[in-house]
Amino acid sequence: MDKRLLKNINGFDRFWLWLALHLPRKVVFFAALRVVGERVNDDGFVEVHEAVLPRVRHWFEEAWHTRFLRWSSQNLSDGKKPLWRHGRGWLWLNGRCVFSMEWQPGSRYFCTLHLDWGGGDTDRDLSVTVGFPLIGFYHFSLDGFLPEWAVDGKWVDSSYRPGTKFKMAIPRKIGVSVHDGNIWFSLWEYPMAWSSKQPWWWQFSFNPADFVLGRAKYQEMNLFSEAAVLELPEGQYPVMVKVFECTWKRPRWPWARRMVRAEVDCGEDGVPSHAGKGENSWDLEDDLTYRMTCPESTVEGAVKRLRDSIMRDRKQYGSPADLLA
């Protein structure tokens, strides 16, 4: 591996480069690190080399050299509950994941029973998902179980090797779910996207209440509007609060469902909410709040709900940069 190439890659990219390497290249990569690691110290390389990569190497060597068959797991409740309450695990055979599962017993999960054909990390996984109220939610997957010819897909042009094609796997879902008052059928669903051109029977739903009582008709009736002031630590912001009543009425049901709501409008400039989460390339900038609707019947209550929401987000993500300058 060229030393100049390593010097031109920052530490963060080196870490992801390491994850993408196969065993023989990992050995070569570590040899190169030992040669140039102490010479490159202006971009965080030494920190990555001395802290992160040795750990990854330790995990890799332990899994590859000392364990032919092993089981690993993760607590999905961040340690707040025991592992058996909500977690997932993987069964590794000769360094390759062959079986994975997720469990959450006793959860108030909606009814679901699905078979996932294809997809997953290998594009050839066979998975079963089961969920019932009180019994819980369970997901089982045989990773790489299906032969390539058994997986639905289409041949597309390769952008990396012009003039060649590769088979892009198309995962399918077969099963039924019951939630939100509907029965959802998946007979040949493509879970990654939807198109109006696909056959309707691939995925459709049935609402028993709509079938028997008719689909509910929604109406709004404005009660009043009033100007108010939103007080935040950095100052005051003028807002407009509209209180209105919502009604849902079914044609063949004598009683309507009613709810009083409030809409808080912060104007065209909005209100500084919180710092960008930084999870994606499009949400790095500070976030603004322009409008919020909540179940509230008073102006004071609606403004308080908006303030509590903004302060809760600031506590989690940090205050906007403009307010910290």
Secondary structure, 3 states (H helix, E strand, C coil): CCHHHHHCCCHHHHHHHHHHCCHHHHHHHHHHHHHHHHHCCCCCHHHHHHHHHHHHHHHHHHHHHHCCEEEEEEECCCCCCCHHHCEEEEEEECCEEEEEEEEEECCCCCEEEEEEEEECCCEEEEEEEEEECCCEEEEEEECCCCCHHHCCEEEEECCCCCCCEEEEECCEEEEEEEECCEEEEEEEECCCCCCCCCCHHHEEEECHHHHHHCCCEEEEEEEEEEEEEEEECCEEEEEEEEEEEEEEECCCCCCCEEEEEEEEECCCCCEEEECCCCCCCCCCCCEEECEEEECCCCHHHHHHHHHHHHHHHHHHHCCCHHHHC
